[in-house]
Amino acid sequence: MSFTPRPYQVEAIEALRKGWADGQNRLAVVLPTGAGKTVVFSHLAHQMLDSLGGRRALVIAHREELIEQAASKLLAVDPMLRVGIVKAQRDDHADADVIVASVQTLAVAKRREAIRDIGLIIVDECHHAAARTYMEVLRHFGAWDGVPTAGFTATMTREDGGLAEVWQDVVYRLDILDMISDGYLCDVRGMSIKVDTLDLNKVRTRGGDLVEGQLGKALEDSGALDAIAKAYLEHAADRPGVVFTPTVATAQQAAASLRAVGINAAPVWGDMGRDERRATLARYEAGEVQVLTNCMVLTEGFDAPHTSCIVVARPTKSAGLYVQMVGRGLRPAPGKQNALLLDVMGAASRHRLASMVDLTEREIGEAKAGKSLKQVAEEHAAAEKRRALAARVEAEEINLFGSSPIRWLRTADGTWFIRLTGAMFLFLQRDPGTRLYRMRRWTQADGVHPPKDDVARPLPEALAWLEQQAKVLAPSAFVVRQARWRSGKPSPKQLGLCRRLGIHVPTGSSAGDVADLIDQDRVSRVLSQLITAA
């Protein structure tokens, strides 16, 4: 094998194998975008082959990029594997150990009937699996007759429902916050692009989300595309990025608007010629194109880690779609410190749009065993009601992605902290070997102290708890995100201190940005000294 799986990837494989041993066979794994789902199922297939008694593994995907990516990763895991591809005119399955196939091709009875001896089924982007085509294919290959079946996705949600009829259980999931804290994904900060003339109330809903054509027209008529270009130039001029739009026309116009302000941009879309699209993507990879604008073709299977800006110019009601879009910018890369999200917002009083908050929401239990479609629908309705009643509270708890009033920061080594005063801050300390965290308070006078209720908590819960403690300990002392002074220019005193401390101040930094840099440097030094002393 040419590379070693990460610890959580090993855990996911073990959870699947244990679930199958316990008697369930249609099991799902939910991992955030960038967690390496393809790597996980490639190792899974490699490990399982010896136990299949001569039968083969079948990987099902629905797009060309996903098929090629899966075949490539399988060979990277084990170059000696015989990997066959079945799609369109290709039919390389006769001698293959692992077959990677297009679900559209397998939908043709003659094509799927030619493939025999399948002992393991893997479904990429398995939130699509409730569609009739997938159901027919899965039934044909024995998913309901005991053949071990594994589904992988970043978002176990589907607007049409039905996933509980396919997947018996989600046996492993990893939260996006844990991935960021462990350094597997980069940090993300968000900024809203408010377009007052963009009236989303006039856009109808179909299939659970805003109608693309009407949404595209609203964007064009409101001048939103020019506003996006202006915002990109102001906030992300040096960042390679991807813009998500609802229609081909808006993707093309968004690229034109960006080029008009001096940013080299190019559009890609689904019906674009394959060679032309590949050439455009290659130019982006090479840095010849700074920004890709696209009509919903880069939400799955697109892997460009250097992407450091995501523009959601496709307002959506789907948390799953939103996470897929933003996730394209979260992969770490050399020299990449964080990702910037530019979120296009308009008037939408009658729509509940997905937002940065949805990045950390765990999926509703559509894939839990034994639930009827009616039960799932009732859960969704109840969850929506709870969100509506507790929107303000939830916004305060989801404090990582821009909705909290408190200014959260991280040290150089990734420790979360809240600055309360110049002589006091709170931070999270991770329990060794776990994904649990404990709150700690540091004061200049007394050093580090644990709270009376010293309980280890999962990261989202620990963040929320730490924030509540900050409000109790220093209700008016800590720095809030929206403080007016933060948007002003850095003071000479701030800049002088940065020079003395050797802190690099990026061009265009505000007073708040510089204050954050100083706090991060100071807290990093304090915690480093504590570790050294220990």
C-alpha positions as CSV (number, residue, x, y, z in Angstrom):
1,M,0.0,0.0,0.0
2,S,1.4,3.4,-1.0
3,F,-0.1,5.4,1.9
4,T,-1.5,4.9,5.4
5,P,-5.1,5.8,6.3
6,R,-5.7,8.4,9.0
7,P,-6.9,7.2,12.4
8,Y,-10.6,8.2,11.8
9,Q,-10.5,6.5,8.4
10,V,-9.5,3.3,10.1
11,E,-12.3,3.8,12.7
12,A,-14.8,4.2,9.9
13,I,-13.8,0.9,8.3
14,E,-13.9,-0.9,11.6
15,A,-17.4,0.5,12.3
16,L,-18.6,-0.9,9.0
17,R,-17.1,-4.3,9.4
18,K,-18.5,-4.5,13.0
19,G,-21.9,-3.5,11.8
20,W,-21.9,-6.1,9.1
21,A,-20.7,-8.7,11.6
22,D,-23.7,-7.7,13.9
23,G,-26.2,-8.6,11.2
24,Q,-27.0,-5.3,9.3
25,N,-25.7,-5.0,5.7
26,R,-26.8,-1.6,4.4
27,L,-24.7,0.8,6.4
28,A,-23.6,4.4,5.8
29,V,-20.6,6.6,6.8
30,V,-20.9,10.4,7.0
31,L,-17.6,12.3,6.7
32,P,-17.2,16.0,6.0
33,T,-16.1,17.1,2.5
34,G,-12.3,16.8,2.5
35,A,-12.2,13.9,5.0
36,G,-11.2,11.4,2.2
37,K,-14.2,9.3,1.7
38,T,-12.7,7.8,-1.5
39,V,-9.6,6.9,0.4
40,V,-11.7,5.2,3.1
41,F,-13.7,3.0,0.7
42,S,-10.6,2.2,-1.3
43,H,-8.9,0.8,1.8
44,L,-12.2,-0.9,2.6
45,A,-12.4,-2.7,-0.7
46,H,-8.7,-3.6,-0.6
47,Q,-9.1,-5.2,2.9
48,M,-12.3,-7.0,2.1
49,L,-11.3,-8.7,-1.1
50,D,-9.6,-11.7,0.6
51,S,-12.7,-12.4,2.6
52,L,-15.1,-12.4,-0.3
53,G,-14.4,-15.9,-1.5
54,G,-13.4,-14.9,-5.0
55,R,-16.2,-12.4,-5.5
56,R,-15.6,-8.8,-6.4
57,A,-16.2,-5.3,-5.1
58,L,-18.5,-2.9,-7.0
59,V,-18.2,0.9,-6.5
60,I,-21.2,2.9,-7.8
61,A,-20.9,6.6,-8.6
62,H,-23.0,9.0,-10.6
63,R,-20.5,11.3,-12.3
64,E,-17.5,10.9,-14.5
65,E,-15.2,12.8,-12.1
66,L,-16.2,10.6,-9.2
67,I,-15.6,7.4,-11.2
68,E,-12.1,8.4,-12.4
69,Q,-11.2,9.6,-8.9
70,A,-12.3,6.3,-7.3
71,A,-10.4,4.2,-9.8
72,S,-7.3,6.4,-9.2
73,K,-7.5,6.1,-5.4
74,L,-8.0,2.3,-5.5
75,L,-4.8,1.9,-7.5
76,A,-3.0,4.3,-5.2
77,V,-3.9,2.1,-2.2
78,D,-2.8,-1.1,-4.1
79,P,-1.2,-0.8,-7.5
80,M,-1.6,-4.5,-8.0
81,L,-5.4,-4.3,-7.9
82,R,-7.2,-5.0,-11.1
83,V,-9.6,-2.1,-11.4
84,G,-12.2,-2.1,-14.1
85,I,-14.4,0.8,-15.2
86,V,-17.9,0.4,-16.6
87,K,-19.5,3.6,-18.0
88,A,-20.9,4.5,-21.4
89,Q,-18.8,2.7,-24.0
90,R,-16.3,1.3,-21.5
91,D,-16.9,-2.2,-20.2
92,D,-13.7,-3.3,-18.4
93,H,-15.1,-5.7,-15.8
94,A,-14.3,-9.2,-16.9
95,D,-11.0,-9.7,-15.0
96,A,-11.4,-6.9,-12.4
97,D,-11.1,-7.3,-8.7
98,V,-12.9,-4.0,-8.2
99,I,-15.4,-2.5,-10.6
100,V,-16.1,1.2,-10.6
101,A,-19.3,1.8,-12.5
102,S,-21.7,4.6,-13.4
103,V,-25.1,4.2,-12.0
104,Q,-26.6,5.5,-15.3
105,T,-24.9,2.6,-17.1
106,L,-25.9,0.1,-14.5
107,A,-29.5,1.3,-14.9
108,V,-29.5,-0.5,-18.3
109,A,-30.5,-4.1,-17.5
110,K,-28.2,-5.7,-20.0
111,R,-25.2,-3.9,-18.7
112,R,-25.7,-4.7,-15.0
113,E,-26.7,-8.4,-15.8
114,A,-23.3,-8.8,-17.5
115,I,-21.6,-8.1,-14.1
116,R,-21.5,-11.2,-11.8
117,D,-20.0,-12.3,-8.6
118,I,-20.3,-9.1,-6.5
119,G,-19.6,-9.6,-2.8
120,L,-19.3,-6.0,-1.7
121,I,-21.2,-2.9,-2.8
122,I,-19.9,0.6,-2.2
123,V,-22.0,3.7,-3.0
124,D,-20.3,7.0,-3.4
125,E,-22.3,10.2,-2.6
126,C,-24.9,7.8,-1.1
127,H,-27.4,10.5,-0.3
128,H,-28.6,9.9,-3.9
129,A,-29.4,6.3,-3.2
130,A,-33.1,6.7,-2.6
131,A,-33.6,7.5,-6.2
132,R,-35.4,4.8,-8.2
133,T,-32.4,4.1,-10.4
134,Y,-30.1,3.5,-7.4
135,M,-32.8,1.3,-5.8
136,E,-33.1,-0.9,-8.8
137,V,-29.3,-1.3,-9.2
138,L,-28.8,-2.0,-5.5
139,R,-31.5,-4.6,-5.4
140,H,-30.1,-6.3,-8.4
141,F,-26.7,-6.8,-6.8
142,G,-28.1,-8.1,-3.5
143,A,-28.1,-5.1,-1.2
144,W,-31.4,-6.4,0.2
145,D,-30.2,-10.0,0.2
146,G,-27.2,-9.9,2.5
147,V,-24.4,-8.5,0.3
148,P,-22.4,-6.0,2.5
149,T,-23.3,-2.5,1.3
150,A,-21.5,0.7,2.4
151,G,-22.6,4.2,1.6
152,F,-20.4,7.3,1.9
153,T,-21.5,10.9,1.9
154,A,-20.8,14.3,3.5
155,T,-24.5,15.1,3.9
156,M,-27.0,12.4,4.6
157,T,-29.9,14.6,3.5
158,R,-32.2,14.4,0.5
159,E,-35.1,16.8,-0.1
160,D,-37.3,14.0,-1.4
161,G,-36.7,11.8,1.6
162,G,-36.5,8.0,1.4
163,L,-33.0,7.5,2.8
164,A,-34.3,5.5,5.8
165,E,-35.6,2.9,3.3
166,V,-32.1,2.4,1.9
167,W,-29.7,2.8,4.8
168,Q,-30.3,0.8,8.0
169,D,-27.9,2.8,10.1
170,V,-25.1,5.5,10.1
171,V,-22.4,3.6,11.8
172,Y,-19.7,6.3,11.8
173,R,-19.8,10.1,11.5
174,L,-17.3,12.8,12.1
175,D,-18.1,16.4,12.8
176,I,-16.6,19.2,10.7
177,L,-15.4,21.0,13.9
178,D,-13.3,18.0,14.9
179,M,-11.8,17.9,11.4
180,I,-10.8,21.5,11.7
181,S,-9.4,21.1,15.2
182,D,-7.3,18.1,14.1
183,G,-5.9,20.0,11.2
184,Y,-7.5,17.8,8.6
185,L,-9.6,20.8,7.3
186,C,-8.6,24.4,7.4
187,D,-10.4,27.1,9.4
188,V,-13.2,29.1,7.7
189,R,-14.5,32.6,8.2
190,G,-17.5,34.1,6.6
191,M,-18.7,37.4,5.2
192,S,-22.2,38.3,4.0
193,I,-22.6,40.1,0.7
194,K,-25.9,42.0,1.3
195,V,-27.6,42.9,-2.0
196,D,-30.6,45.0,-1.0
197,T,-32.1,44.8,-4.5
198,L,-32.1,41.0,-4.5
199,D,-35.6,39.9,-3.5
200,L,-35.7,36.2,-2.9
201,N,-39.3,36.3,-1.8
202,K,-40.4,36.3,-5.4
203,V,-38.5,33.0,-6.0
204,R,-40.7,30.0,-5.8
205,T,-39.8,26.6,-4.2
206,R,-39.8,23.3,-6.1
207,G,-38.6,20.0,-4.7
208,G,-37.7,21.6,-1.4
209,D,-35.4,24.3,-2.8
210,L,-35.5,27.5,-4.7
211,V,-36.2,27.2,-8.5
212,E,-32.9,27.7,-10.3
213,G,-34.2,29.6,-13.3
214,Q,-36.1,32.2,-11.1
215,L,-33.2,32.4,-8.8
216,G,-30.8,33.1,-11.7
217,K,-33.1,35.8,-13.0
218,A,-33.3,37.4,-9.6
219,L,-29.5,37.5,-9.4
220,E,-29.1,39.0,-12.8
221,D,-31.9,41.6,-12.4
222,S,-30.7,42.8,-9.0
223,G,-27.1,43.5,-10.0
224,A,-25.9,40.8,-7.5
225,L,-23.2,39.5,-9.9
226,D,-21.5,42.9,-10.1
227,A,-21.8,43.1,-6.3
228,I,-20.1,39.7,-6.0
229,A,-17.2,40.9,-8.3
230,K,-16.7,44.0,-6.2
231,A,-16.8,42.0,-3.0
232,Y,-14.3,39.5,-4.3
233,L,-11.9,42.3,-5.4
234,E,-12.2,43.9,-1.9
235,H,-12.0,40.9,0.3
236,A,-10.4,38.1,-1.7
237,A,-8.3,39.7,-4.4
238,D,-5.3,37.4,-3.8
239,R,-7.3,34.2,-3.2
240,P,-8.1,31.4,-5.7
241,G,-11.8,30.7,-5.5
242,V,-15.0,29.0,-6.7
243,V,-18.3,30.7,-7.3
244,F,-21.5,28.6,-7.2
245,T,-24.4,29.9,-9.2
246,P,-27.9,28.5,-10.1
247,T,-27.8,28.6,-13.9
248,V,-25.3,28.4,-16.8
249,A,-26.2,32.0,-17.7
250,T,-25.3,33.3,-14.2
251,A,-22.1,31.3,-14.1
252,Q,-21.1,33.0,-17.4
253,Q,-22.1,36.4,-16.3
254,A,-20.4,36.1,-13.0
255,A,-17.2,35.2,-14.8
256,A,-17.6,38.3,-17.0
257,S,-18.3,40.5,-14.0
258,L,-15.1,39.3,-12.3
259,R,-13.0,39.8,-15.4
260,A,-14.4,43.3,-15.7
261,V,-12.8,44.2,-12.3
262,G,-9.5,42.6,-13.2
263,I,-9.9,39.0,-11.8
264,N,-9.2,36.2,-14.3
265,A,-12.3,34.0,-14.1
266,A,-13.7,31.2,-16.2
267,P,-17.1,29.4,-16.1
268,V,-17.7,25.7,-16.2
269,W,-21.1,23.9,-16.4
270,G,-22.6,20.4,-16.9
271,D,-23.2,20.4,-20.6
272,M,-19.8,22.0,-21.4
273,G,-17.7,19.9,-23.7
274,R,-15.6,17.4,-21.7
275,D,-12.3,18.5,-23.2
276,E,-13.0,22.2,-22.7
277,R,-14.1,21.6,-19.1
278,R,-11.0,19.6,-18.3
279,A,-8.8,22.2,-19.9
280,T,-10.5,25.0,-17.8
281,L,-10.1,23.0,-14.6
282,A,-6.4,22.3,-15.5
283,R,-5.9,26.1,-16.0
284,Y,-7.4,26.7,-12.5
285,E,-5.1,24.0,-11.0
286,A,-2.1,25.7,-12.6
287,G,-3.1,29.1,-11.4
288,E,-3.7,30.5,-14.9
289,V,-7.4,31.1,-13.9
290,Q,-7.9,32.6,-10.4
291,V,-11.7,32.0,-10.1
292,L,-14.0,29.3,-11.4
293,T,-17.7,30.1,-11.7
294,N,-19.9,27.1,-12.1
295,C,-23.5,26.0,-12.4
296,M,-23.6,23.3,-9.7
297,V,-21.0,20.9,-11.3
298,L,-18.3,21.3,-8.6
299,T,-20.4,20.3,-5.5
300,E,-19.2,16.7,-5.6
301,G,-15.9,15.1,-6.6
302,F,-14.0,18.4,-7.2
303,D,-10.7,18.3,-5.5
304,A,-8.6,21.5,-5.6
305,P,-7.1,22.1,-2.1
306,H,-5.6,25.4,-3.0
307,T,-9.1,26.9,-3.3
308,S,-9.3,29.4,-0.4
309,C,-12.5,31.4,-1.3
310,I,-16.0,30.1,-1.8
311,V,-18.8,32.3,-3.1
312,V,-22.3,31.0,-2.5
313,A,-24.1,32.9,-5.2
314,R,-26.8,30.2,-5.2
315,P,-28.9,30.9,-2.1
316,T,-30.4,27.6,-1.0
317,K,-32.8,26.1,1.6
318,S,-30.8,22.8,1.6
319,A,-28.3,22.5,4.4
320,G,-26.8,19.5,2.6
321,L,-26.2,21.5,-0.6
322,Y,-24.8,24.4,1.3
323,V,-22.3,22.2,3.1
324,Q,-21.3,20.6,-0.2
325,M,-20.5,24.0,-1.7
326,V,-18.6,25.4,1.2
327,G,-16.7,22.2,1.7
328,R,-14.9,22.7,-1.6
329,G,-12.8,25.3,0.1
330,L,-11.9,23.6,3.4
331,R,-9.1,21.2,2.3
332,P,-5.7,22.3,3.7
333,A,-2.9,23.2,1.3
334,P,0.7,24.5,1.8
335,G,0.6,28.2,2.7
336,K,-3.2,28.2,3.1
337,Q,-4.2,29.5,6.6
338,N,-8.0,29.6,6.2
339,A,-10.9,29.7,3.8
340,L,-13.1,32.7,3.2
341,L,-16.8,32.3,2.5
342,L,-18.6,35.1,0.7
343,D,-22.3,34.4,1.2
344,V,-24.7,36.3,-1.1
345,M,-27.8,37.4,0.9
346,G,-30.9,39.2,-0.2
347,A,-34.4,39.8,1.2
348,A,-35.8,36.4,2.1
349,S,-38.5,36.8,4.7
350,R,-40.5,33.8,3.6
351,H,-37.6,31.4,3.1
352,R,-35.4,29.8,5.7
353,L,-32.0,29.7,3.8
354,A,-29.1,27.6,4.8
355,S,-26.2,29.6,6.2
356,M,-22.8,29.2,7.8
357,V,-24.6,27.8,10.9
358,D,-25.6,24.8,8.9
359,L,-22.0,23.8,8.5
360,T,-22.0,22.4,12.0
361,E,-25.5,21.0,12.2
362,R,-25.6,17.2,12.4
363,E,-27.9,15.5,10.0
364,I,-31.4,14.7,11.0
365,G,-32.0,11.0,11.6
366,E,-33.2,10.0,8.1
367,A,-30.9,7.0,8.0
368,K,-31.8,5.5,11.4
369,A,-33.1,2.0,11.3
370,G,-36.8,1.3,11.4
371,K,-38.2,4.7,10.6
372,S,-41.1,5.2,8.2
373,L,-41.2,8.0,5.7
374,K,-44.0,9.5,7.9
375,Q,-41.9,9.4,11.0
376,V,-39.0,11.0,9.1
377,A,-41.3,13.8,7.8
378,E,-42.6,14.3,11.3
379,E,-39.1,14.6,12.7
380,H,-38.2,17.2,10.0
381,A,-41.3,19.2,10.9
382,A,-40.5,19.1,14.6
383,A,-36.9,20.0,14.0
384,E,-37.9,23.0,11.9
385,K,-40.3,24.1,14.7
386,R,-37.6,23.8,17.3
387,R,-35.2,25.8,15.1
388,A,-37.8,28.5,14.6
389,L,-38.6,28.7,18.4
390,A,-34.9,28.7,19.4
391,A,-33.2,30.4,16.4
392,R,-31.6,33.0,18.6
393,V,-30.2,30.4,21.1
394,E,-28.9,28.2,18.3
395,A,-27.2,31.1,16.6
396,E,-25.3,31.8,19.8
397,E,-24.3,28.2,20.3
398,I,-22.9,27.7,16.8
399,N,-20.1,30.0,17.5
400,L,-17.4,28.9,15.0
401,F,-18.8,30.2,11.7
402,G,-19.7,33.8,12.2
403,S,-23.1,33.7,14.0
404,S,-21.8,34.2,17.5
405,P,-21.5,37.7,19.0
406,I,-18.3,36.7,20.6
407,R,-14.9,36.9,18.8
408,W,-13.5,33.3,18.8
409,L,-9.8,32.9,18.0
410,R,-7.3,30.0,17.7
411,T,-3.7,29.8,18.5
412,A,-1.0,28.8,16.1
413,D,-1.4,25.2,17.1
414,G,-5.2,25.3,16.9
415,T,-6.3,25.8,20.5
416,W,-9.7,27.6,20.7
417,F,-9.8,30.6,23.1
418,I,-11.8,33.6,24.0
419,R,-10.0,36.7,25.2
420,L,-11.9,38.2,28.2
421,T,-9.4,41.0,29.2
422,G,-5.7,41.6,28.8
423,A,-5.1,39.6,31.9
424,M,-7.6,36.7,31.4
425,F,-8.7,34.3,28.7
426,L,-10.6,31.0,28.4
427,F,-9.5,28.1,26.3
428,L,-10.3,24.5,25.5
429,Q,-7.9,21.7,26.4
430,R,-8.2,18.4,24.6
431,D,-8.3,15.1,26.5
432,P,-5.4,13.0,25.1
433,G,-6.5,10.3,22.7
434,T,-10.1,11.5,22.5
435,R,-12.3,14.1,20.7
436,L,-13.4,15.5,24.0
437,Y,-12.4,18.9,25.4
438,R,-12.3,20.6,28.8
439,M,-12.6,24.3,29.7
440,R,-9.6,26.1,31.3
441,R,-9.3,29.7,32.6
442,W,-6.0,31.6,32.5
443,T,-5.3,34.7,34.6
444,Q,-2.1,36.7,34.7
445,A,-2.2,36.5,38.5
446,D,-2.9,32.8,39.1
447,G,-2.2,30.9,35.8
448,V,-4.4,28.1,34.7
449,H,-7.5,26.8,36.6
450,P,-10.1,24.2,35.8
451,P,-13.8,24.9,36.5
452,K,-15.7,23.2,39.4
453,D,-17.7,21.2,36.8
454,D,-14.6,19.8,35.0
455,V,-16.4,17.6,32.4
456,A,-15.0,16.6,29.0
457,R,-17.4,17.4,26.2
458,P,-17.6,17.0,22.4
459,L,-16.2,20.0,20.6
460,P,-19.5,21.7,19.5
461,E,-20.8,21.3,23.0
462,A,-17.6,22.5,24.6
463,L,-17.5,25.6,22.4
464,A,-21.0,26.5,23.4
465,W,-20.3,25.9,27.1
466,L,-17.1,27.9,27.0
467,E,-19.0,30.8,25.4
468,Q,-21.7,30.7,28.1
469,Q,-18.9,30.8,30.8
470,A,-17.3,33.8,29.1
471,K,-20.6,35.7,29.4
472,V,-20.8,34.9,33.1
473,L,-17.2,35.7,34.0
474,A,-16.9,38.9,32.0
475,P,-20.3,40.0,30.6
476,S,-19.0,43.2,29.2
477,A,-15.2,42.7,28.9
478,F,-14.7,40.4,26.0
479,V,-14.3,41.6,22.4
480,V,-17.5,41.2,20.3
481,R,-17.4,40.6,16.6
482,Q,-19.5,43.6,15.7
483,A,-17.8,46.2,17.8
484,R,-17.6,49.4,15.7
485,W,-13.9,50.0,16.2
486,R,-13.0,46.7,14.6
487,S,-13.8,47.9,11.1
488,G,-11.6,51.0,11.4
489,K,-7.9,51.3,10.5
490,P,-5.2,49.9,12.7
491,S,-3.7,52.4,15.1
492,P,0.0,53.4,15.1
493,K,0.3,51.7,18.5
494,Q,-1.1,48.4,17.2
495,L,1.2,48.4,14.2
496,G,4.2,49.4,16.4
497,L,3.5,46.5,18.7
498,C,3.2,44.1,15.8
499,R,6.6,45.2,14.5
500,R,8.2,44.7,17.9
501,L,6.6,41.2,18.2
502,G,7.5,40.2,14.6
503,I,3.8,39.8,13.6
504,H,3.1,40.1,9.9
505,V,0.1,42.3,9.2
506,P,-1.5,41.5,5.8
507,T,-2.4,44.4,3.5
508,G,-5.9,45.8,4.1
509,S,-6.1,44.5,7.7
510,S,-8.6,46.3,9.9
511,A,-8.1,47.3,13.5
512,G,-10.0,44.2,14.6
513,D,-7.9,42.0,12.4
514,V,-4.7,43.4,14.0
515,A,-6.1,43.0,17.5
516,D,-6.8,39.4,16.7
517,L,-3.3,38.8,15.5
518,I,-1.9,40.3,18.7
519,D,-4.2,38.2,20.9
520,Q,-3.3,35.0,19.0
521,D,0.4,35.7,19.3
522,R,0.1,36.4,23.1
523,V,-2.1,33.4,23.9
524,S,0.1,31.2,21.8
525,R,3.2,32.3,23.8
526,V,1.4,31.9,27.1
527,L,0.3,28.3,26.3
528,S,3.6,27.4,24.9
529,Q,5.4,28.5,28.1
530,L,2.9,26.4,30.1
531,I,3.6,23.3,28.1
532,T,7.4,23.9,28.4
533,A,7.1,24.3,32.1
534,A,5.0,21.2,32.5
